Amino acid sequence: MARRLTAAALSLLSLLTFTACTDGDAQQQPTGTDPSPRIVVASGQDVTGKNGIRQQLIDAWNAKEGEHGYRARLVELPGSADQQRSQLLGALQSGSAEYDVVNLDVTWIPEFADAGLIRPLSDTAVKDPGDLIKSVDSTSYWDGKRYAVPFNSDAGLLYYRKDHLVKASASRTDLGEDVSWDELRELLGPLDDAGIKDYEAIWTTQLAPYEGRTVNAIEAFASAVPGFRITDDDGEYVATEEQLTAGVSELRERTASPYALDGSSEFREAESLSAFAEGRTTFLRHWPYVYPTLHETFGGNLGVARLPGKSVLGGQNLAVTSSTSEQRAAKAAELIAFLTDPDSERCLLRAGFAATRTSAYEEPGTAPECGHAPAYAEGPSASPGGESTARLAPDRMADGTSYSREILLPALSEAVHRPRTPLYGAVTHTITTELDALYGPPKGPGGSRPGDAEVAKSLDEALNEILPG
């Protein structure tokens, strides 16, 4: 029974991670023959799958067409986040695609704003701005102006197998916010000796040479150095070689063998998720969107906690392009206000995204109801036919903890930013490249690797070359 469950779960996980991380066919742009005016929204692929929550929210807007006179069309861009960024930059700079709204990674806002590709937004694009989580909303600004509205957020979480901890006779199987990396490392011996089938290492994460490596690095740096930042609010370089040395030491320690699973240095989201689902690790660092599927797979044996130390803030924000006309821009701002209103944010939370509004995390019965997307309403009665086909994980966990209010919301509120700079693409490329010294093939004498101070010195010099200040 367990083997059949695992196989079915892995099938679901493969579908989910394929949607999130791989190339696919992009929807075609609407042609000029369509007589109805349309607002075109460009976005990466939806991790909630075909006809996912983003499309359902677009459908809800279209159902109200008589009120606003414009329909909306979602265009999903294929490829990784880096490939989507390149596509959007190329399309907006060349004018080859008539996008009105773009769904941008939070790290891209300074770049697109500085290049004049998105326009400042008025208050009409934001309903009840005081309801937005402060740390999340801060990603919408550049140079003192609002250029976007948070759509869905993200923060790294720690997923774990309670059944593994029981077999290892761990002192506790429900981990709270005080869990530390030292406490996890102390489990190495008990887990090795527990005879757990398929178990290989304590944890896994995303360390391949892409954005996942940068995220893990920033989390380690910020955990090792209180208040650590690579750039200030103006995008100028403010880190020091000493700070980077402490950060590199922390990163090396938490990702070294035998703690991290062999192969993690080549893992992205899909590979790390599969390794955890197969039982090869007890712990997994991943994003909130995998919670519904993992809960469906492991039920009460799944645990979730805030990441030890600091977690990086992720997510996407909606912005209006500078190339669209003033009339269309006004309607695009209305669409953004609809897609990010309290009702929509509750729907996004129910679908597995991290909502950007504090009201979405209120107790059931007091929070917005998610009327825009009935499949993700609180109960099955709201769905057509009385039964929802969406994967909905219960908010209340086995130990009584509220996943959304006691784990996810605090993680978002206290998460740290990646560097805020129009040169973010160059910064993340530099970080991933310089950290090849830790994860790439050894290049030193006799296959040795450079020390922490040497790696930090090289990284400091490289960042100094590309960043002002």
C-alpha positions in Angstrom: 0.0 0.0 0.0 2.8 2.4 0.9 4.7 1.6 -2.3 1.5 2.3 -4.4 0.9 5.5 -2.5 4.5 6.6 -3.2 4.2 5.9 -6.9 1.0 7.9 -7.1 2.5 10.7 -5.1 5.5 10.9 -7.3 3.3 11.1 -10.4 1.6 14.1 -8.9 4.9 15.6 -7.9 6.3 15.1 -11.4 3.3 16.9 -12.9 3.5 19.7 -10.4 7.3 20.3 -10.8 7.0 20.0 -14.6 4.5 22.8 -14.6 6.7 24.9 -12.3 10.2 24.3 -13.7 10.3 23.1 -17.3 9.7 24.3 -20.8 6.2 24.1 -22.3 4.1 25.5 -25.1 3.2 29.2 -24.6 -0.3 30.3 -25.3 -0.5 32.3 -28.5 -1.0 36.1 -28.4 -4.5 37.2 -29.3 -4.7 38.4 -32.8 -6.0 41.8 -34.0 -9.1 40.2 -35.4 -10.7 39.8 -31.9 -13.4 42.5 -31.8 -13.5 42.8 -28.0 -10.9 44.9 -26.2 -8.5 42.8 -24.2 -5.9 43.2 -21.5 -3.0 40.9 -22.1 -1.3 39.5 -19.0 2.1 37.8 -19.5 3.2 35.4 -16.8 5.3 32.4 -16.1 3.6 29.0 -15.9 1.2 28.4 -13.0 2.5 25.9 -10.5 -1.1 24.9 -9.7 -1.4 23.3 -13.1 -3.6 23.5 -16.2 -6.5 25.9 -15.7 -4.8 26.8 -12.4 -5.8 29.5 -9.9 -4.3 32.4 -12.0 -6.5 31.4 -15.0 -9.5 31.0 -12.8 -9.1 34.5 -11.4 -8.8 35.8 -15.0 -12.0 33.9 -15.8 -13.7 35.6 -12.9 -12.7 39.0 -14.2 -14.0 38.1 -17.6 -17.3 37.0 -16.2 -17.7 40.7 -15.0 -17.0 42.1 -18.5 -20.2 44.1 -18.5 -19.0 46.1 -15.6 -15.6 47.1 -17.0 -15.9 46.5 -20.8 -12.6 44.7 -21.1 -11.7 41.0 -21.2 -8.3 39.7 -20.0 -6.1 37.1 -21.7 -3.4 35.2 -19.8 -0.3 34.4 -21.9 2.0 31.8 -20.1 5.7 32.1 -21.0 7.6 28.8 -21.2 11.0 28.0 -19.7 12.8 28.8 -16.4 12.5 32.1 -14.6 15.7 33.3 -16.2 14.4 32.4 -19.7 11.1 34.2 -18.9 12.9 37.3 -17.8 14.9 37.4 -21.1 11.7 36.9 -23.1 9.9 39.7 -21.3 12.9 42.1 -21.6 13.3 41.3 -25.3 9.5 41.7 -26.0 9.1 45.0 -24.1 12.3 46.6 -25.4 11.6 45.7 -29.0 7.8 46.2 -28.9 7.3 42.7 -30.4 4.6 41.7 -27.9 1.6 43.8 -26.9 1.6 43.0 -23.2 -0.5 45.3 -20.9 0.3 43.6 -17.6 3.4 41.6 -16.7 3.8 39.2 -13.7 7.4 39.9 -12.6 9.6 38.1 -10.1 10.1 40.4 -7.1 13.9 40.7 -8.0 13.1 42.1 -11.4 11.1 45.2 -10.4 14.2 47.5 -10.1 15.5 46.4 -13.5 12.2 46.8 -15.4 11.5 50.1 -13.6 15.0 51.5 -14.2 14.7 50.6 -17.9 11.4 52.4 -18.2 9.6 49.2 -19.2 6.9 49.5 -16.5 5.1 52.6 -15.3 4.5 53.9 -11.8 1.1 52.9 -10.4 -1.5 55.1 -8.7 -3.6 54.1 -5.7 -6.3 52.8 -8.0 -4.3 49.7 -8.6 -4.2 48.8 -4.9 -7.2 47.9 -2.8 -6.6 48.5 1.0 -2.8 48.8 0.8 -2.6 48.6 4.6 -3.7 45.0 4.4 -0.6 44.0 2.4 2.2 42.3 4.3 4.8 45.1 4.8 7.9 43.0 3.9 6.1 41.7 0.8 4.8 45.1 -0.4 8.2 46.7 -0.1 9.3 44.6 -3.2 6.8 46.7 -5.3 8.8 49.9 -5.0 11.9 51.3 -6.7 13.4 54.8 -6.3 10.5 55.8 -4.0 7.7 54.9 -6.4 5.2 52.0 -6.5 5.7 50.1 -9.8 3.8 47.0 -9.0 1.3 45.2 -6.6 2.2 41.9 -4.9 0.3 39.0 -6.5 1.7 36.0 -4.7 4.6 35.7 -2.3 7.1 33.1 -1.3 9.4 32.1 1.5 11.5 29.0 2.1 10.1 26.5 4.5 11.4 23.3 6.1 9.4 20.2 5.3 10.2 17.0 7.3 9.1 13.4 7.8 7.7 12.8 11.3 7.8 9.0 10.8 11.6 9.2 10.3 12.0 11.1 13.6 9.9 8.6 15.4 12.1 5.7 14.1 15.2 7.7 15.1 13.7 8.2 18.7 14.1 11.9 18.3 13.3 14.0 21.4 10.5 15.8 19.5 8.7 15.1 16.3 6.9 18.4 16.0 9.5 21.1 15.3 8.7 24.7 16.3 10.2 28.0 15.2 13.2 27.5 17.5 14.6 24.6 15.5 18.3 25.2 14.5 20.7 23.7 12.0 22.8 22.4 15.0 19.7 20.5 16.2 19.2 19.0 12.7 22.9 18.0 12.5 22.6 16.2 15.9 20.1 13.9 14.2 22.8 12.5 11.9 23.7 9.5 14.1 20.2 8.5 15.2 18.8 8.7 11.6 21.8 6.7 10.2 21.2 4.0 12.9 17.4 3.9 12.6 17.4 1.5 9.6 14.9 3.7 7.6 14.3 2.3 4.2 15.8 4.4 1.3 17.2 7.0 3.8 20.5 8.5 2.7 21.0 12.0 4.3 19.5 14.5 6.7 18.3 17.1 4.1 18.3 18.3 0.6 17.8 21.7 -1.2 18.4 23.4 -4.5 22.1 24.0 -5.2 22.4 23.7 -8.9 24.0 26.7 -10.6 20.8 28.8 -11.0 18.7 31.0 -8.8 18.2 28.3 -6.2 21.9 28.4 -5.4 21.7 32.2 -4.9 18.6 31.8 -2.6 20.4 29.3 -0.4 23.5 31.4 -0.3 21.6 34.6 0.8 19.8 32.6 3.4 23.1 31.3 4.8 24.7 34.7 4.6 21.8 36.5 6.4 21.7 33.7 9.1 25.4 34.1 9.8 25.5 37.9 9.8 22.7 39.8 11.5 21.4 42.6 9.2 23.4 41.3 6.2 22.8 42.9 2.9 24.6 42.9 -0.4 23.1 46.2 -1.6 21.4 49.1 0.1 18.1 50.6 -0.8 19.8 52.5 -3.7 21.4 49.4 -5.2 24.9 50.2 -4.0 27.3 47.4 -2.8 27.6 47.4 1.0 28.7 43.9 1.9 32.2 43.3 3.3 34.7 40.5 2.7 34.5 39.6 6.4 30.7 39.2 6.2 31.0 37.1 3.0 33.5 34.9 4.7 31.1 34.2 7.6 28.3 33.5 5.1 30.4 31.1 3.0 31.4 29.2 6.1 27.7 28.9 7.1 26.7 27.8 3.6 29.5 25.2 3.4 28.7 23.8 6.8 25.0 23.3 6.2 25.4 21.9 2.7 28.4 19.6 3.3 28.4 15.9 3.3 27.2 13.9 5.2 24.4 16.3 6.1 23.2 17.3 2.6 22.2 14.5 0.2 24.8 13.6 -2.4 23.8 15.2 -5.7 22.1 18.3 -4.1 24.7 20.5 -5.9 22.9 19.6 -9.1 19.3 19.8 -7.7 16.6 22.2 -8.7 13.1 22.3 -7.3 12.0 19.1 -9.0 15.0 16.9 -8.1 15.0 18.0 -4.4 11.3 17.4 -4.1 11.5 14.0 -5.7 14.4 13.0 -3.4 12.4 13.9 -0.3 9.2 12.2 -1.6 11.2 9.0 -2.1 12.3 9.0 1.5 16.0 9.6 0.8 16.0 12.6 3.2 14.2 13.5 6.4 14.2 17.3 5.7 13.6 19.4 2.6 14.0 23.2 2.1 11.3 24.2 -0.5 8.6 26.7 -1.3 5.0 26.9 0.0 3.4 25.7 -3.3 4.4 22.1 -2.6 2.6 21.9 0.7 -0.8 20.6 -0.7 0.8 17.8 -2.7 3.1 16.7 0.1 0.3 16.8 2.6 -1.8 14.6 0.2 1.2 12.2 0.0 2.2 11.9 3.6 -0.8 13.1 5.6 0.0 13.2 9.3 3.6 12.1 8.8 4.4 15.4 7.1 5.8 18.2 9.3 6.3 21.9 8.3 8.3 24.5 10.1 9.9 27.8 9.5 13.4 27.5 8.0 16.1 27.6 10.6 17.8 31.0 10.5 16.7 33.4 7.8 14.5 32.6 4.8 14.6 34.5 1.5 11.5 36.3 0.2 10.3 35.4 -3.2 7.1 35.8 -5.2 5.7 37.7 -8.2 4.3 41.2 -8.6 1.9 42.6 -11.2 3.0 45.7 -13.2 1.6 47.7 -16.1 3.8 48.1 -19.1 4.9 51.5 -20.3 4.1 50.7 -23.9 0.4 50.2 -23.4 -1.9 53.2 -24.1 -3.2 55.4 -21.3 -6.8 54.0 -21.6 -5.6 50.4 -21.6 -3.2 51.2 -18.7 -6.2 52.5 -16.6 -8.1 49.2 -17.3 -4.9 47.2 -16.6 -4.7 48.9 -13.2 -8.3 47.9 -12.5 -7.5 44.3 -13.4 -4.5 44.3 -11.1 -6.6 45.6 -8.3 -9.1 42.8 -8.9 -6.4 40.0 -9.1 -4.8 41.2 -5.8 -7.9 42.0 -3.8 -8.6 40.2 -0.5 -10.9 37.7 -2.2 -8.3 36.8 -4.8 -5.5 36.5 -2.2 -7.6 34.0 -0.2 -8.1 32.0 -3.4 -4.3 32.0 -4.0 -3.6 30.8 -0.5 -6.1 28.0 -0.8 -4.5 26.9 -4.1 -1.1 26.7 -2.4 0.5 30.1 -3.1 1.6 32.3 -0.3 -1.0 35.2 -0.1 0.3 38.8 0.1 -2.5 40.1 2.5 -2.7 39.6 6.2 -6.5 39.3 5.9 -6.1 36.1 3.9 -4.6 34.4 7.0 -7.4 35.1 9.4 -9.4 32.3 11.0 -12.0 30.6 8.7 -15.2 32.5 8.8 -13.6 35.8 9.3 -11.2 35.8 6.3 -12.3 36.7 2.7 -14.2 33.8 1.2 -12.6 33.1 -2.2 -15.7 33.7 -4.2 -13.7 34.4 -7.4 -12.6 30.7 -7.8 -15.2 28.3 -6.3 -12.9 25.3 -6.7 -10.7 26.8 -4.0 -13.5 27.9 -1.6 -13.5 26.7 2.0 -15.8 23.8 1.5 -16.9 21.4 -1.2 -20.4 22.9 -1.4 -19.0 25.9 -3.2 -17.7 23.8 -6.1 -19.8 22.8 -9.1 -21.5 19.5 -8.4 -20.6 19.8 -4.7 -17.1 18.4 -5.0 -13.8 20.2 -5.6 -11.2 18.7 -7.9 -8.5 21.1 -6.4 -5.9 19.7 -4.1 -6.7 21.5 -0.8 -4.6 20.8 2.3 -6.2 21.4 5.7 -4.8 24.5 7.4 -4.8 22.8 10.8 -1.9 20.3 11.1 -1.9 17.2 13.2 -0.4 18.9 16.3 -3.0 21.7 16.1 -0.7 24.3 14.5 -2.2 26.5 11.8 0.1 26.1 8.8 -0.9 29.5 7.3 -1.1 31.7 10.4 1.7 30.2 12.6 4.2 29.1 10.0 3.7 30.7 6.6 2.7 34.3 7.6 5.6 34.8 10.1 8.0 33.3 7.6 6.9 35.9 5.0 6.9 38.8 7.5 10.5 38.1 8.6 12.0 37.0 5.3 15.0 38.8 3.9 15.4 40.4 0.5 17.7 39.3 -2.2 19.8 42.3 -3.6 17.6 45.2 -4.7 19.3 46.4 -7.8 18.6 46.9 -11.6 21.7 44.7 -12.1 20.2 41.7 -10.3 20.8 39.4 -13.3 24.5 40.1 -13.2 24.5 39.8 -9.4 22.9 36.4 -9.2 25.0 35.1 -12.1 28.1 36.2 -10.2 27.0 34.5 -7.0 26.2 31.2 -8.6 29.5 31.3 -10.6 31.7 32.1 -7.7 30.1 29.4 -5.5 31.2 26.8 -8.1 34.3 26.8 -5.9 32.1 24.9 -3.3 30.0 22.8 -5.6 31.7 22.5 -9.0 34.5 20.1 -9.8 37.6 20.7 -7.5 40.2 22.7 -9.2 43.0 23.0 -6.6 46.1 20.9 -6.2 45.3 17.3 -5.7 41.6 18.0 -6.2 41.3 20.4 -3.3 38.9 23.2 -2.8 39.7 26.8 -1.8 39.0 27.9 1.8 36.1 30.0 2.9 38.2 33.3 3.0 39.5 32.7 -0.5 36.0 32.1 -1.9 34.7 35.2 -0.1 37.6 37.3 -1.4 36.9 36.3 -5.0 33.1 36.9 -4.5 33.7 40.3 -3.0 36.0 41.4 -5.8 33.5 40.1 -8.4 30.6 42.0 -6.8 32.6 45.1 -6.5 33.2 45.1 -10.3 29.6 45.0 -11.3 27.8 47.0 -8.5 28.2 50.8 -7.8 29.5 51.8 -4.4 
